[in-house]
């Protein structure tokens, strides 16, 4: 399961906000600790969600939008990146994270 220590709870709340905003039920369930990714397709979908969430957070940060009680979205997105990378590694889908992230960000 994707784990969030007490000091990372705000990051989880931010990510859940975007999962709901983007209507991504897989991300919402993973972030809530209800489900783990178990297929390559789910790993790719969750990677895409992360980068879509990041784009939304950048726009919200620029617009001064507060999300889940915080306006320091850049800080929480950096923390979330570490959580996601660790999660993908733990679940055995690190390669999918790397390949899809590179494709999305134009490094493929």
Helices and strands as residue ranges (DSSP letters): G 6-8, H 9-21, H 25-31, H 40-62, H 73-91, H 94-104
